[in-house]
Amino acid sequence: MSQKEETVIISKEMLSKLPGVGDEEVSAEERELAKQVGHTFFTSLGSIPITQNGHEEEDARIPESVGKYRVFNHSMPAGQLPHKIDGSPETESKLNSLLNQKDLEHSMVVACAASVSAKFNDSEAVLADKPLFDGERVVYFLSGGGFASSDTALSKWYYLRMSKELGMRVFVSRYSVIPEHVFPRALHDVYTSYCHLIQKSGFHAQNIALVANSAGCNLALGTLQLARMQGYSLPGCCVLISPLLDLTMSRGSWKRNHDRCVLPLVPVSQENSLARVYYGPAPAAAGFSDDDELLRQISHPLVSPLFCNPAGLPPMQIQVGGDEVLLDEATEFAHCVQRENGSAELVVYPQQNHYTVLRGKLQLDQVYGNTRRFVDKSLG
């Protein structure tokens, strides 16, 4: 069996244990399998078949007693100003090229748990991308998946679980994924969907809770930076769960927790590194190596938001496992926000890795409980 075929089979097995779907506790066998899957999957990013990642249109077969969802397309609201990106003319040029593609379509999901829908007489209205009433609070959610998956059939269960636990409708960006689409396409998609919510749909930014996990956290902070640059209102709060914030993979927990976590350390210098697959080609100027040029470009705050200026960002809650390779960057970012007199609550789950943070009833209860408490406090 080729490595490509093996990756597809293992990835499907991992999808059957998608975080947030099952409440069963994590067994030692599942924990070990997840580590094997993660290390195989993320070392084979460049060869992932497009049909096995990104968007899956198949029916999620969700009974109405659980909830309902709708997929819809939208475009960038008119009248957008060109981006001015300090320190990265390459990123500025790429983002503005996407901004000028007027026929570029973007896609979102709106999900509503049955317990939320029951509060309204018109059950179909809960699937519209308009506020149900003035001041409605909603979640804007960005899924992880190593930039290789943004919405799958099984993910719908996760959105509806979040809707039930937080008591709100959940809007999800179905952003473009690697390897077909490289930076900054996913960031542009996510930013465009946020603009749609606050400009065309009519949601008040202060009533939006931006929630993300894993690679989605990278895109969440990129979106906040772009919105801040353009002078747009920012969400009322932001929750980052197991955030991937540094594509240079330079913090110590990448090595320290490698044997306990599901994410492998693949150096930026290797062709199959997440940084290379996500960012795409970065040809160096004369006298410099491609590795040096790639490292320079992925250190930009829109690619590695650990290095952004967090001043003025909304209140943050950062949840991370104590056994994650991402522990140090999550902790460092929380401290950076606090140094800028911002609000950042850091929640560390001992002995949990990037997979088990969102697995098992007891752990899920903690994650949803902490998220709900923070969102309720922040949005009022």
MONOR-V185014 format. One record per run of one state. SS is the DSSP state (helix for helix, strand for strand, loop for the rest). FROM is the first residue (numbers start at 1). LEN is the number of residues. If there is no record, write none. Layout:
ss=(SS & SS)
from=(FROM & FROM)
len=(LEN & LEN)
This chain:
ss=(loop & helix & loop & helix & loop & helix & loop & helix & loop & strand & loop & strand & loop & helix & loop & strand & helix & loop & helix & loop & strand & loop & strand & loop & helix & loop & strand & loop & helix & loop & helix & strand & loop & helix & loop & strand & loop & helix & loop & helix & loop & helix & loop & helix & loop & helix & loop & strand & loop & helix & loop & strand & loop & helix & loop & helix & loop)
from=(1 & 3 & 16 & 28 & 42 & 45 & 48 & 50 & 53 & 54 & 56 & 67 & 75 & 89 & 100 & 106 & 114 & 118 & 125 & 128 & 138 & 143 & 149 & 152 & 155 & 167 & 169 & 174 & 185 & 201 & 205 & 208 & 214 & 215 & 230 & 237 & 242 & 253 & 257 & 258 & 261 & 274 & 280 & 290 & 299 & 305 & 308 & 315 & 322 & 327 & 340 & 344 & 350 & 356 & 359 & 361 & 380)
len=(2 & 13 & 12 & 14 & 3 & 3 & 2 & 3 & 1 & 2 & 11 & 8 & 14 & 11 & 6 & 8 & 4 & 7 & 3 & 10 & 5 & 6 & 3 & 3 & 12 & 2 & 5 & 11 & 16 & 4 & 3 & 6 & 1 & 15 & 7 & 5 & 11 & 4 & 1 & 3 & 13 & 6 & 10 & 9 & 6 & 3 & 7 & 7 & 5 & 13 & 4 & 6 & 6 & 3 & 2 & 19 & 1)
